[in-house]
Amino acid sequence: MVTVFPTRHHTKKNNEIMRTVTEESLRRRLARLESALESEKARLRKVCGDIPWGAGMRRTKCTPSFRREDELIGKIKAVKQQLSQMSAGGDNHTFKETGR
């Protein structure tokens, strides 16, 4: 089990919340994030495919936002790093929680 100290939540005691995370829960989160990334990529392909040729000459905003995809990639990297630290170091580690 791993103890996680989130930085975005605050309590009266030490301004931190302790949360226990297992390797199994990190693997489930990784699978969920990878599934969300695939669906976001599919959405972006559809949006890009629906833009007609020559739209850039008529519109100033002709590309979709890639913010969500970038956020998911960052979250996946953070979870993979936590998994590698957990498997390399043993049982008790503390991590800063990455945003959801």
Buried (B, 14 or more C-beta within 10 A) or exposed (E): EBEBBBEEEEEEEEEBBEBEBEBEEBEEBBEEBEEBBEEBEEEBEEEEEEEEEEEEEEEEEEEBEEEBBEBBBEBBEBBEEBBEEBEEEEEEBEBEBBEE
